[in-house]
Amino acid sequence: MAAASETTPIPSEFILPMSARDSKPVPTPAPPSNGSPLHTPSSFSTQSQHSFPLPKLRLEIRDLNHEGTEVFLTAVVASKALATSVQSVLSLLYKSPDDRTTTVPSTRSVTLILRSMSGVAYTAGSELDSEHKEIHFSLDYIRNSIAASRATQEIMGVLTHEMVHCYQYNAIGTCPGGLIEGIADWVRLNCDLSPPHWKRDEGGKWDAGYQHTGYFLDYLEKRFGEGLIRRMNDKLRNEKYEEKRFWTGLCGRPVDQLWGDYQEKLHADTKRVEEEECVIVERAEALTLENGQPEPTATKKDTAEEPRPPPGVI
């Protein structure tokens, strides 16, 4: 992935793409249906008097005849989808438009461009300047890689992830790409837009990015209290990223220690689930015996010794 090229306090002209251009996640069919409502964080309402001001929102469709275009226009209302994703992102990364400590990047417009391309989506600054953003979303991905039953949720998930790149800070261009992408997927996760194939995996590195880092950030948010990721984003606003100083200043300990704690929790959670499953099986077997159904016994065929080869035959 290409790194950001500009070093300004606002998001750079080219934010890291949502996923590798040549790779596509494999979505798993699951509800809800196309008629599902657009998702926002539980603490936010688009009708709230504390809504953030919207930038100018534009839609550019480069191929009306592409089958992905019909899927997109059937699954969402573009104006509402973009407005919802903006408000969802801002409500999670910033405290309130009425709060004096809230400093939102001066993003003046966001243009969603639907076009045929490889990969999933990416965000870039427009030809005007870095305050005008473009989200490029692949019609091929929409057509070929999204189950019909998940079209609305997946489209909203991608839009929300990419909208984070329009409004997050990046440590004046020095923030690790894995953390940039992890914050974007943390927002997507907290908007209840995570796809069914996402899961908390043990192992790997904390800055692997995307949902791998997103779940780690979610663990930190729950451990250190609501607002940690918001403070993290603000910390990335006006200082360059230096790992030890950044994490000890934010959480009081180095990130490797935090990652180790997270791995221990994942291991403990996995072990607890396995033990609970064993208890369920044991209870089911006990209930079977109580109901007078004998346990299956080995048949003569099952217990018969396997014939031995004659002497000298191996």
NUZAMI-25291 format. One record per residue (C-alpha): residue number from 1; residue in three letters; chain; x, y, z. Coordinates in pm, 1 decimal. Example, Ala and Ser with C-alpha at 12.3 -4.5 7.8 and 13.67 -1.06 7.14 Angstrom:
# NUZAMI-25291
{resi: 1	resn: ala	chain: A	px: 1230.0	py: -450.0	pz: 780.0}
{resi: 2	resn: ser	chain: A	px: 1367.0	py: -106.0	pz: 714.0}
END
This chain:
# NUZAMI-25291
{resi: 1	resn: met	chain: A	px: 0.0	py: 0.0	pz: 0.0}
{resi: 2	resn: ala	chain: A	px: 121.8	py: 344.0	pz: -79.2}
{resi: 3	resn: ala	chain: A	px: 194.8	py: 565.9	pz: 218.0}
{resi: 4	resn: ala	chain: A	px: 56.3	py: 916.2	pz: 254.6}
{resi: 5	resn: ser	chain: A	px: 259.1	py: 1167.4	pz: 57.2}
{resi: 6	resn: glu	chain: A	px: 174.9	py: 1495.5	pz: 231.4}
{resi: 7	resn: thr	chain: A	px: 258.8	py: 1590.6	pz: 587.2}
{resi: 8	resn: thr	chain: A	px: -16.8	py: 1820.5	pz: 708.8}
{resi: 9	resn: pro	chain: A	px: -223.2	py: 1813.3	pz: 1028.2}
{resi: 10	resn: ile	chain: A	px: -531.4	py: 1715.7	pz: 830.0}
{resi: 11	resn: pro	chain: A	px: -577.3	py: 1378.4	pz: 660.3}
{resi: 12	resn: ser	chain: A	px: -330.3	py: 1334.2	pz: 376.1}
{resi: 13	resn: glu	chain: A	px: -420.5	py: 1351.0	pz: 9.8}
{resi: 14	resn: phe	chain: A	px: -398.0	py: 976.1	pz: -29.5}
{resi: 15	resn: ile	chain: A	px: -510.1	py: 756.7	pz: 256.4}
{resi: 16	resn: leu	chain: A	px: -426.7	py: 390.3	pz: 256.6}
{resi: 17	resn: pro	chain: A	px: -678.8	py: 180.4	pz: 58.1}
{resi: 18	resn: met	chain: A	px: -926.7	py: -33.8	pz: 240.4}
{resi: 19	resn: ser	chain: A	px: -767.3	py: -351.1	pz: 113.5}
{resi: 20	resn: ala	chain: A	px: -499.7	py: -469.6	pz: -122.7}
{resi: 21	resn: arg	chain: A	px: -605.4	py: -387.9	pz: -474.8}
{resi: 22	resn: asp	chain: A	px: -546.4	py: -742.5	pz: -594.5}
{resi: 23	resn: ser	chain: A	px: -716.3	py: -923.1	pz: -307.5}
{resi: 24	resn: lys	chain: A	px: -1080.7	py: -948.7	pz: -218.2}
{resi: 25	resn: pro	chain: A	px: -1231.3	py: -1073.1	pz: 107.6}
{resi: 26	resn: val	chain: A	px: -1469.6	py: -1360.6	pz: 67.5}
{resi: 27	resn: pro	chain: A	px: -1803.0	py: -1251.7	pz: 215.7}
{resi: 28	resn: thr	chain: A	px: -2021.8	py: -1516.7	pz: 378.7}
{resi: 29	resn: pro	chain: A	px: -2395.7	py: -1505.3	pz: 306.9}
{resi: 30	resn: ala	chain: A	px: -2594.8	py: -1405.0	pz: 615.4}
{resi: 31	resn: pro	chain: A	px: -2892.1	py: -1184.1	pz: 705.5}
{resi: 32	resn: pro	chain: A	px: -3004.9	py: -905.2	pz: 716.6}
{resi: 33	resn: ser	chain: A	px: -3191.8	py: -850.4	pz: 390.9}
{resi: 34	resn: asn	chain: A	px: -3157.2	py: -559.3	pz: 153.4}
{resi: 35	resn: gly	chain: A	px: -3434.2	py: -379.4	pz: 338.2}
{resi: 36	resn: ser	chain: A	px: -3230.6	py: -340.1	pz: 656.5}
{resi: 37	resn: pro	chain: A	px: -3200.7	py: 10.0	pz: 803.0}
{resi: 38	resn: leu	chain: A	px: -2874.3	py: 199.1	pz: 771.8}
{resi: 39	resn: his	chain: A	px: -2654.9	py: 141.4	pz: 1075.5}
{resi: 40	resn: thr	chain: A	px: -2522.5	py: 408.1	pz: 1310.3}
{resi: 41	resn: pro	chain: A	px: -2354.7	py: 387.6	pz: 1652.6}
{resi: 42	resn: ser	chain: A	px: -2608.3	py: 313.7	pz: 1926.3}
{resi: 43	resn: ser	chain: A	px: -2533.4	py: 646.1	pz: 2098.0}
{resi: 44	resn: phe	chain: A	px: -2596.7	py: 852.4	pz: 1782.9}
{resi: 45	resn: ser	chain: A	px: -2906.8	py: 963.1	pz: 1596.8}
{resi: 46	resn: thr	chain: A	px: -2899.9	py: 1135.7	pz: 1257.9}
{resi: 47	resn: gln	chain: A	px: -3186.3	py: 1351.5	pz: 1384.9}
{resi: 48	resn: ser	chain: A	px: -2992.9	py: 1463.1	pz: 1694.1}
{resi: 49	resn: gln	chain: A	px: -2951.3	py: 1833.9	pz: 1755.7}
{resi: 50	resn: his	chain: A	px: -2582.2	py: 1758.3	pz: 1811.0}
{resi: 51	resn: ser	chain: A	px: -2524.9	py: 1631.8	pz: 1456.5}
{resi: 52	resn: phe	chain: A	px: -2203.5	py: 1744.4	pz: 1292.9}
{resi: 53	resn: pro	chain: A	px: -2222.4	py: 1971.5	pz: 987.1}
{resi: 54	resn: leu	chain: A	px: -2212.8	py: 1773.1	pz: 665.6}
{resi: 55	resn: pro	chain: A	px: -1967.1	py: 1845.7	pz: 384.7}
{resi: 56	resn: lys	chain: A	px: -2091.5	py: 1870.1	pz: 28.0}
{resi: 57	resn: leu	chain: A	px: -2167.8	py: 1512.4	pz: -76.3}
{resi: 58	resn: arg	chain: A	px: -2150.0	py: 1404.0	pz: -439.9}
{resi: 59	resn: leu	chain: A	px: -2208.6	py: 1082.1	pz: -632.3}
{resi: 60	resn: glu	chain: A	px: -2035.0	py: 1001.9	pz: -959.6}
{resi: 61	resn: ile	chain: A	px: -2131.5	py: 684.7	pz: -1146.2}
{resi: 62	resn: arg	chain: A	px: -1899.4	py: 609.8	pz: -1433.9}
{resi: 63	resn: asp	chain: A	px: -2094.0	py: 319.1	pz: -1579.7}
{resi: 64	resn: leu	chain: A	px: -2472.4	py: 313.1	pz: -1543.3}
{resi: 65	resn: asn	chain: A	px: -2489.2	py: -12.8	pz: -1738.5}
{resi: 66	resn: his	chain: A	px: -2263.1	py: -200.7	pz: -1497.8}
{resi: 67	resn: glu	chain: A	px: -2455.5	py: -459.5	pz: -1295.6}
{resi: 68	resn: gly	chain: A	px: -2282.1	py: -336.1	pz: -979.9}
{resi: 69	resn: thr	chain: A	px: -2452.0	py: 0.6	pz: -1025.5}
{resi: 70	resn: glu	chain: A	px: -2795.9	py: -156.4	pz: -1001.1}
{resi: 71	resn: val	chain: A	px: -2691.7	py: -353.1	pz: -691.4}
{resi: 72	resn: phe	chain: A	px: -2568.1	py: -33.9	pz: -524.7}
{resi: 73	resn: leu	chain: A	px: -2871.4	py: 179.5	pz: -610.6}
{resi: 74	resn: thr	chain: A	px: -3107.8	py: -97.0	pz: -500.0}
{resi: 75	resn: ala	chain: A	px: -2930.0	py: -157.1	pz: -169.8}
{resi: 76	resn: val	chain: A	px: -2893.3	py: 203.4	pz: -47.6}
{resi: 77	resn: val	chain: A	px: -3010.8	py: 557.9	pz: -105.2}
{resi: 78	resn: ala	chain: A	px: -2680.6	py: 726.3	pz: -184.4}
{resi: 79	resn: ser	chain: A	px: -2750.9	py: 1059.7	pz: -16.5}
{resi: 80	resn: lys	chain: A	px: -2863.6	py: 896.1	pz: 307.8}
{resi: 81	resn: ala	chain: A	px: -2585.4	py: 638.0	pz: 300.8}
{resi: 82	resn: leu	chain: A	px: -2314.6	py: 902.5	pz: 269.6}
{resi: 83	resn: ala	chain: A	px: -2470.4	py: 1132.0	pz: 529.6}
{resi: 84	resn: thr	chain: A	px: -2509.2	py: 842.1	pz: 773.3}
{resi: 85	resn: ser	chain: A	px: -2149.8	py: 730.2	pz: 730.8}
{resi: 86	resn: val	chain: A	px: -2022.2	py: 1085.4	pz: 789.6}
{resi: 87	resn: gln	chain: A	px: -2220.7	py: 1124.1	pz: 1110.8}
{resi: 88	resn: ser	chain: A	px: -2125.7	py: 775.1	pz: 1231.0}
{resi: 89	resn: val	chain: A	px: -1756.0	py: 843.9	pz: 1182.6}
{resi: 90	resn: leu	chain: A	px: -1763.2	py: 1188.3	pz: 1342.6}
{resi: 91	resn: ser	chain: A	px: -1968.8	py: 1073.6	pz: 1641.6}
{resi: 92	resn: leu	chain: A	px: -1710.8	py: 803.7	pz: 1721.3}
{resi: 93	resn: leu	chain: A	px: -1389.4	py: 997.6	pz: 1650.9}
{resi: 94	resn: tyr	chain: A	px: -1495.7	py: 1336.4	pz: 1789.6}
{resi: 95	resn: lys	chain: A	px: -1678.3	py: 1437.4	pz: 2105.6}
{resi: 96	resn: ser	chain: A	px: -1937.6	py: 1687.9	pz: 1988.3}
{resi: 97	resn: pro	chain: A	px: -1971.1	py: 1975.0	pz: 1740.5}
{resi: 98	resn: asp	chain: A	px: -2057.6	py: 2194.1	pz: 2042.1}
{resi: 99	resn: asp	chain: A	px: -1743.8	py: 2098.2	pz: 2236.5}
{resi: 100	resn: arg	chain: A	px: -1461.5	py: 2354.7	pz: 2222.8}
{resi: 101	resn: thr	chain: A	px: -1195.7	py: 2081.7	pz: 2236.1}
{resi: 102	resn: thr	chain: A	px: -1334.5	py: 1912.3	pz: 1923.4}
{resi: 103	resn: thr	chain: A	px: -1119.2	py: 1980.2	pz: 1617.6}
{resi: 104	resn: val	chain: A	px: -1261.0	py: 1813.3	pz: 1309.2}
{resi: 105	resn: pro	chain: A	px: -1051.8	py: 1818.3	pz: 987.9}
{resi: 106	resn: ser	chain: A	px: -1170.8	py: 2075.9	pz: 737.4}
{resi: 107	resn: thr	chain: A	px: -1303.3	py: 1825.7	pz: 484.4}
{resi: 108	resn: arg	chain: A	px: -1519.5	py: 2037.8	pz: 254.6}
{resi: 109	resn: ser	chain: A	px: -1656.2	py: 1775.4	pz: 17.8}
{resi: 110	resn: val	chain: A	px: -1667.9	py: 1398.0	pz: -31.2}
{resi: 111	resn: thr	chain: A	px: -1733.9	py: 1252.0	pz: -374.9}
{resi: 112	resn: leu	chain: A	px: -1824.3	py: 884.6	pz: -403.2}
{resi: 113	resn: ile	chain: A	px: -1703.4	py: 749.0	pz: -736.7}
{resi: 114	resn: leu	chain: A	px: -1846.4	py: 415.9	pz: -848.9}
{resi: 115	resn: arg	chain: A	px: -1631.4	py: 262.7	pz: -1121.1}
{resi: 116	resn: ser	chain: A	px: -1493.8	py: -62.0	pz: -1252.8}
{resi: 117	resn: met	chain: A	px: -1156.9	py: -140.4	pz: -1091.5}
{resi: 118	resn: ser	chain: A	px: -970.6	py: -411.8	pz: -904.9}
{resi: 119	resn: gly	chain: A	px: -974.9	py: -430.9	pz: -526.0}
{resi: 120	resn: val	chain: A	px: -1250.9	py: -293.2	pz: -305.5}
{resi: 121	resn: ala	chain: A	px: -1217.2	py: 79.2	pz: -236.2}
{resi: 122	resn: tyr	chain: A	px: -971.1	py: 355.9	pz: -156.6}
{resi: 123	resn: thr	chain: A	px: -977.2	py: 720.6	pz: -54.0}
{resi: 124	resn: ala	chain: A	px: -773.1	py: 1005.4	pz: -201.6}
{resi: 125	resn: gly	chain: A	px: -760.7	py: 1381.7	pz: -210.9}
{resi: 126	resn: ser	chain: A	px: -914.2	py: 1535.1	pz: -521.1}
{resi: 127	resn: glu	chain: A	px: -731.9	py: 1738.6	pz: -783.6}
{resi: 128	resn: leu	chain: A	px: -845.9	py: 2055.1	pz: -604.1}
{resi: 129	resn: asp	chain: A	px: -675.5	py: 1998.1	pz: -268.2}
{resi: 130	resn: ser	chain: A	px: -672.0	py: 1764.0	pz: 31.5}
{resi: 131	resn: glu	chain: A	px: -988.2	py: 1919.4	pz: 174.8}
{resi: 132	resn: his	chain: A	px: -1190.9	py: 1768.4	pz: -109.7}
{resi: 133	resn: lys	chain: A	px: -1199.0	py: 1387.8	pz: -81.3}
{resi: 134	resn: glu	chain: A	px: -1281.3	py: 1112.2	pz: -325.7}
{resi: 135	resn: ile	chain: A	px: -1392.3	py: 760.8	pz: -229.8}
{resi: 136	resn: his	chain: A	px: -1341.9	py: 520.1	pz: -518.8}
{resi: 137	resn: phe	chain: A	px: -1562.0	py: 209.7	pz: -482.4}
{resi: 138	resn: ser	chain: A	px: -1531.3	py: -88.8	pz: -714.6}
{resi: 139	resn: leu	chain: A	px: -1843.3	py: -180.5	pz: -909.4}
{resi: 140	resn: asp	chain: A	px: -1681.8	py: -516.4	pz: -984.6}
{resi: 141	resn: tyr	chain: A	px: -1653.3	py: -589.3	pz: -613.1}
{resi: 142	resn: ile	chain: A	px: -2013.7	py: -483.9	pz: -554.9}
{resi: 143	resn: arg	chain: A	px: -2133.2	py: -709.5	pz: -837.1}
{resi: 144	resn: asn	chain: A	px: -1914.9	py: -1015.7	pz: -784.6}
{resi: 145	resn: ser	chain: A	px: -1815.1	py: -1035.0	pz: -418.7}
{resi: 146	resn: ile	chain: A	px: -2116.4	py: -934.5	pz: -210.7}
{resi: 147	resn: ala	chain: A	px: -2394.2	py: -1179.3	pz: -127.5}
{resi: 148	resn: ala	chain: A	px: -2734.8	py: -1037.0	pz: -218.0}
{resi: 149	resn: ser	chain: A	px: -2859.5	py: -1079.0	pz: 139.5}
{resi: 150	resn: arg	chain: A	px: -2574.9	py: -861.4	pz: 269.1}
{resi: 151	resn: ala	chain: A	px: -2561.2	py: -592.1	pz: 2.7}
{resi: 152	resn: thr	chain: A	px: -2684.5	py: -305.7	pz: 221.8}
{resi: 153	resn: gln	chain: A	px: -2468.6	py: -393.4	pz: 521.6}
{resi: 154	resn: glu	chain: A	px: -2151.6	py: -454.6	pz: 320.4}
{resi: 155	resn: ile	chain: A	px: -2188.3	py: -136.6	pz: 114.4}
{resi: 156	resn: met	chain: A	px: -2244.4	py: 65.1	pz: 432.1}
{resi: 157	resn: gly	chain: A	px: -1947.5	py: -106.1	pz: 594.0}
{resi: 158	resn: val	chain: A	px: -1714.7	py: -14.8	pz: 308.2}
{resi: 159	resn: leu	chain: A	px: -1845.2	py: 342.3	pz: 292.1}
{resi: 160	resn: thr	chain: A	px: -1803.3	py: 386.9	pz: 666.9}
{resi: 161	resn: his	chain: A	px: -1447.6	py: 249.2	pz: 659.6}
{resi: 162	resn: glu	chain: A	px: -1350.1	py: 479.9	pz: 375.9}
{resi: 163	resn: met	chain: A	px: -1523.9	py: 779.1	pz: 532.8}
{resi: 164	resn: val	chain: A	px: -1294.2	py: 739.7	pz: 833.3}
{resi: 165	resn: his	chain: A	px: -1004.5	py: 815.6	pz: 599.0}
{resi: 166	resn: cys	chain: A	px: -1173.1	py: 1143.6	pz: 511.5}
{resi: 167	resn: tyr	chain: A	px: -1179.3	py: 1254.0	pz: 875.2}
{resi: 168	resn: gln	chain: A	px: -906.0	py: 1081.6	pz: 1077.1}
{resi: 169	resn: tyr	chain: A	px: -567.6	py: 1229.1	pz: 1168.3}
{resi: 170	resn: asn	chain: A	px: -245.0	py: 1054.8	pz: 1075.9}
{resi: 171	resn: ala	chain: A	px: 30.7	py: 1198.9	pz: 1295.9}
{resi: 172	resn: ile	chain: A	px: 136.5	py: 1447.0	pz: 1026.8}
{resi: 173	resn: gly	chain: A	px: 186.7	py: 1161.0	pz: 783.1}
{resi: 174	resn: thr	chain: A	px: 389.5	py: 939.5	pz: 1022.7}
{resi: 175	resn: cys	chain: A	px: 120.0	py: 708.1	pz: 1163.7}
{resi: 176	resn: pro	chain: A	px: 171.5	py: 335.6	pz: 1082.2}
{resi: 177	resn: gly	chain: A	px: -59.0	py: 215.0	pz: 807.2}
{resi: 178	resn: gly	chain: A	px: -179.4	py: -72.3	pz: 1024.8}
{resi: 179	resn: leu	chain: A	px: -305.3	py: 170.8	pz: 1288.7}
{resi: 180	resn: ile	chain: A	px: -472.0	py: 392.1	pz: 1026.6}
{resi: 181	resn: glu	chain: A	px: -662.3	py: 93.5	pz: 886.6}
{resi: 182	resn: gly	chain: A	px: -728.6	py: -50.1	pz: 1232.3}
{resi: 183	resn: ile	chain: A	px: -901.9	py: 270.2	pz: 1343.2}
{resi: 184	resn: ala	chain: A	px: -1116.5	py: 260.3	pz: 1028.4}
{resi: 185	resn: asp	chain: A	px: -1226.4	py: -97.0	pz: 1099.1}
{resi: 186	resn: trp	chain: A	px: -1278.1	py: -16.0	pz: 1468.9}
{resi: 187	resn: val	chain: A	px: -1531.1	py: 247.1	pz: 1358.8}
{resi: 188	resn: arg	chain: A	px: -1694.6	py: -2.1	pz: 1122.6}
{resi: 189	resn: leu	chain: A	px: -1711.2	py: -257.9	pz: 1404.0}
{resi: 190	resn: asn	chain: A	px: -1873.5	py: -9.8	pz: 1641.5}
{resi: 191	resn: cys	chain: A	px: -2134.5	py: 80.8	pz: 1380.8}
{resi: 192	resn: asp	chain: A	px: -2243.8	py: -287.4	pz: 1381.2}
{resi: 193	resn: leu	chain: A	px: -2123.1	py: -325.3	pz: 1023.7}
{resi: 194	resn: ser	chain: A	px: -1864.4	py: -600.7	pz: 1063.0}
{resi: 195	resn: pro	chain: A	px: -1898.3	py: -879.6	pz: 803.3}
{resi: 196	resn: pro	chain: A	px: -1953.9	py: -1237.7	pz: 923.7}
{resi: 197	resn: his	chain: A	px: -1603.8	py: -1355.9	pz: 832.2}
{resi: 198	resn: trp	chain: A	px: -1439.1	py: -1118.0	pz: 1080.6}
{resi: 199	resn: lys	chain: A	px: -1315.4	py: -1276.3	pz: 1402.7}
{resi: 200	resn: arg	chain: A	px: -1072.7	py: -1212.0	pz: 1685.7}
{resi: 201	resn: asp	chain: A	px: -762.1	py: -1410.2	pz: 1595.3}
{resi: 202	resn: glu	chain: A	px: -479.4	py: -1503.6	pz: 1827.5}
{resi: 203	resn: gly	chain: A	px: -124.5	py: -1442.5	pz: 1708.5}
{resi: 204	resn: gly	chain: A	px: 21.9	py: -1202.3	pz: 1457.8}
{resi: 205	resn: lys	chain: A	px: 128.0	py: -843.1	pz: 1518.8}
{resi: 206	resn: trp	chain: A	px: -76.4	py: -561.3	pz: 1665.9}
{resi: 207	resn: asp	chain: A	px: -26.9	py: -342.0	pz: 1358.9}
{resi: 208	resn: ala	chain: A	px: -136.9	py: -598.1	pz: 1098.6}
{resi: 209	resn: gly	chain: A	px: -421.0	py: -356.6	pz: 1027.7}
{resi: 210	resn: tyr	chain: A	px: -789.2	py: -381.7	pz: 938.5}
{resi: 211	resn: gln	chain: A	px: -1008.4	py: -596.7	pz: 1167.3}
{resi: 212	resn: his	chain: A	px: -702.9	py: -762.1	pz: 1326.1}
{resi: 213	resn: thr	chain: A	px: -597.6	py: -425.1	pz: 1471.3}
{resi: 214	resn: gly	chain: A	px: -958.5	py: -306.3	pz: 1495.5}
{resi: 215	resn: tyr	chain: A	px: -1045.9	py: -577.6	pz: 1749.0}
{resi: 216	resn: phe	chain: A	px: -730.7	py: -493.1	pz: 1947.0}
{resi: 217	resn: leu	chain: A	px: -839.3	py: -128.5	pz: 1962.1}
{resi: 218	resn: asp	chain: A	px: -1185.0	py: -241.4	pz: 2071.2}
{resi: 219	resn: tyr	chain: A	px: -1024.6	py: -434.9	pz: 2357.4}
{resi: 220	resn: leu	chain: A	px: -831.4	py: -123.1	pz: 2460.1}
{resi: 221	resn: glu	chain: A	px: -1145.8	py: 92.9	pz: 2442.8}
{resi: 222	resn: lys	chain: A	px: -1326.0	py: -145.2	pz: 2678.0}
{resi: 223	resn: arg	chain: A	px: -1026.2	py: -183.1	pz: 2909.1}
{resi: 224	resn: phe	chain: A	px: -933.0	py: 183.8	pz: 2948.2}
{resi: 225	resn: gly	chain: A	px: -1276.5	py: 334.5	pz: 2906.1}
{resi: 226	resn: glu	chain: A	px: -1497.9	py: 486.5	pz: 2641.0}
{resi: 227	resn: gly	chain: A	px: -1327.9	py: 764.0	pz: 2448.6}
{resi: 228	resn: leu	chain: A	px: -980.9	py: 607.8	pz: 2427.3}
{resi: 229	resn: ile	chain: A	px: -983.5	py: 582.6	pz: 2046.6}
{resi: 230	resn: arg	chain: A	px: -1117.6	py: 937.2	pz: 2027.7}
{resi: 231	resn: arg	chain: A	px: -820.7	py: 1053.3	pz: 2237.7}
{resi: 232	resn: met	chain: A	px: -591.3	py: 843.0	pz: 2019.5}
{resi: 233	resn: asn	chain: A	px: -717.1	py: 1019.0	pz: 1707.0}
{resi: 234	resn: asp	chain: A	px: -668.6	py: 1358.4	pz: 1871.8}
{resi: 235	resn: lys	chain: A	px: -315.7	py: 1258.0	pz: 1975.5}
{resi: 236	resn: leu	chain: A	px: -243.3	py: 1185.1	pz: 1608.3}
{resi: 237	resn: arg	chain: A	px: -359.0	py: 1536.0	pz: 1515.6}
{resi: 238	resn: asn	chain: A	px: -54.4	py: 1747.7	pz: 1588.9}
{resi: 239	resn: glu	chain: A	px: 239.9	py: 1528.1	pz: 1685.0}
{resi: 240	resn: lys	chain: A	px: 452.4	py: 1282.8	pz: 1492.6}
{resi: 241	resn: tyr	chain: A	px: 421.0	py: 916.7	pz: 1581.1}
{resi: 242	resn: glu	chain: A	px: 691.8	py: 772.8	pz: 1806.2}
{resi: 243	resn: glu	chain: A	px: 579.0	py: 431.8	pz: 1927.4}
{resi: 244	resn: lys	chain: A	px: 695.5	py: 419.0	pz: 2288.8}
{resi: 245	resn: arg	chain: A	px: 604.6	py: 777.8	pz: 2369.5}
{resi: 246	resn: phe	chain: A	px: 269.9	py: 751.9	pz: 2191.9}
{resi: 247	resn: trp	chain: A	px: 144.4	py: 437.8	pz: 2367.4}
{resi: 248	resn: thr	chain: A	px: 280.7	py: 509.2	pz: 2714.8}
{resi: 249	resn: gly	chain: A	px: 131.6	py: 856.0	pz: 2697.5}
{resi: 250	resn: leu	chain: A	px: -204.6	py: 713.7	pz: 2591.8}
{resi: 251	resn: cys	chain: A	px: -229.4	py: 391.2	pz: 2795.1}
{resi: 252	resn: gly	chain: A	px: 59.1	py: 408.4	pz: 3043.2}
{resi: 253	resn: arg	chain: A	px: 245.6	py: 111.4	pz: 2897.1}
{resi: 254	resn: pro	chain: A	px: 415.8	py: 4.5	pz: 2569.8}
{resi: 255	resn: val	chain: A	px: 206.1	py: -139.3	pz: 2290.5}
{resi: 256	resn: asp	chain: A	px: 385.9	py: -477.0	pz: 2298.6}
{resi: 257	resn: gln	chain: A	px: 273.7	py: -524.3	pz: 2658.6}
{resi: 258	resn: leu	chain: A	px: -80.8	py: -424.5	pz: 2569.0}
{resi: 259	resn: trp	chain: A	px: -79.3	py: -668.1	pz: 2278.1}
{resi: 260	resn: gly	chain: A	px: 46.8	py: -944.7	pz: 2508.9}
{resi: 261	resn: asp	chain: A	px: -236.6	py: -873.6	pz: 2752.7}
{resi: 262	resn: tyr	chain: A	px: -485.3	py: -889.1	pz: 2467.1}
{resi: 263	resn: gln	chain: A	px: -345.6	py: -1222.8	pz: 2346.2}
{resi: 264	resn: glu	chain: A	px: -374.4	py: -1367.9	pz: 2696.5}
{resi: 265	resn: lys	chain: A	px: -737.0	py: -1259.4	pz: 2711.8}
{resi: 266	resn: leu	chain: A	px: -813.2	py: -1415.7	pz: 2374.5}
{resi: 267	resn: his	chain: A	px: -651.9	py: -1742.7	pz: 2486.7}
{resi: 268	resn: ala	chain: A	px: -847.0	py: -1740.1	pz: 2814.6}
{resi: 269	resn: asp	chain: A	px: -1172.3	py: -1667.6	pz: 2630.1}
{resi: 270	resn: thr	chain: A	px: -1109.6	py: -1955.5	pz: 2387.6}
{resi: 271	resn: lys	chain: A	px: -1036.5	py: -2194.6	pz: 2673.6}
{resi: 272	resn: arg	chain: A	px: -1350.9	py: -2088.4	pz: 2859.5}
{resi: 273	resn: val	chain: A	px: -1567.1	py: -2145.3	pz: 2552.2}
{resi: 274	resn: glu	chain: A	px: -1419.1	py: -2493.7	pz: 2507.1}
{resi: 275	resn: glu	chain: A	px: -1488.0	py: -2578.8	pz: 2872.8}
{resi: 276	resn: glu	chain: A	px: -1846.2	py: -2453.0	pz: 2842.0}
{resi: 277	resn: glu	chain: A	px: -1897.1	py: -2669.8	pz: 2534.2}
{resi: 278	resn: cys	chain: A	px: -1768.2	py: -2973.8	pz: 2726.4}
{resi: 279	resn: val	chain: A	px: -2016.7	py: -2904.1	pz: 3006.5}
{resi: 280	resn: ile	chain: A	px: -2302.4	py: -2883.4	pz: 2755.8}
{resi: 281	resn: val	chain: A	px: -2205.1	py: -3219.5	pz: 2604.8}
{resi: 282	resn: glu	chain: A	px: -2179.0	py: -3383.2	pz: 2947.5}
{resi: 283	resn: arg	chain: A	px: -2521.6	py: -3251.1	pz: 3047.7}
{resi: 284	resn: ala	chain: A	px: -2673.3	py: -3381.0	pz: 2724.1}
{resi: 285	resn: glu	chain: A	px: -2526.7	py: -3726.4	pz: 2786.6}
{resi: 286	resn: ala	chain: A	px: -2652.9	py: -3727.6	pz: 3146.1}
{resi: 287	resn: leu	chain: A	px: -3001.0	py: -3628.5	pz: 3028.9}
{resi: 288	resn: thr	chain: A	px: -2997.8	py: -3912.8	pz: 2777.5}
{resi: 289	resn: leu	chain: A	px: -2921.0	py: -4163.9	pz: 3052.8}
{resi: 290	resn: glu	chain: A	px: -3193.2	py: -4020.0	pz: 3278.6}
{resi: 291	resn: asn	chain: A	px: -3447.8	py: -4070.1	pz: 3000.8}
{resi: 292	resn: gly	chain: A	px: -3360.6	py: -4438.0	pz: 2989.0}
{resi: 293	resn: gln	chain: A	px: -3172.6	py: -4435.4	pz: 2662.3}
{resi: 294	resn: pro	chain: A	px: -2860.9	py: -4648.0	pz: 2702.3}
{resi: 295	resn: glu	chain: A	px: -2529.3	py: -4526.0	pz: 2576.0}
{resi: 296	resn: pro	chain: A	px: -2430.1	py: -4682.4	pz: 2244.3}
{resi: 297	resn: thr	chain: A	px: -2227.1	py: -4999.2	pz: 2301.8}
{resi: 298	resn: ala	chain: A	px: -1948.6	py: -5132.5	pz: 2087.8}
{resi: 299	resn: thr	chain: A	px: -2051.1	py: -5408.7	pz: 1848.6}
{resi: 300	resn: lys	chain: A	px: -1866.9	py: -5731.2	pz: 1801.0}
{resi: 301	resn: lys	chain: A	px: -1745.1	py: -5597.7	pz: 1469.2}
{resi: 302	resn: asp	chain: A	px: -1610.5	py: -5286.6	pz: 1642.7}
{resi: 303	resn: thr	chain: A	px: -1426.2	py: -5486.7	pz: 1911.5}
{resi: 304	resn: ala	chain: A	px: -1297.2	py: -5777.8	pz: 1707.2}
{resi: 305	resn: glu	chain: A	px: -922.1	py: -5798.0	pz: 1680.5}
{resi: 306	resn: glu	chain: A	px: -777.0	py: -5722.6	pz: 1345.1}
{resi: 307	resn: pro	chain: A	px: -639.1	py: -6047.5	pz: 1197.3}
{resi: 308	resn: arg	chain: A	px: -264.8	py: -6074.4	pz: 1227.2}
{resi: 309	resn: pro	chain: A	px: -53.7	py: -6144.6	pz: 919.1}
{resi: 310	resn: pro	chain: A	px: 114.5	py: -6486.7	pz: 902.3}
{resi: 311	resn: pro	chain: A	px: 472.8	py: -6510.6	pz: 1028.9}
{resi: 312	resn: gly	chain: A	px: 725.8	py: -6351.9	pz: 802.3}
{resi: 313	resn: val	chain: A	px: 471.8	py: -6121.7	pz: 635.4}
{resi: 314	resn: ile	chain: A	px: 509.9	py: -5750.9	pz: 704.3}
END
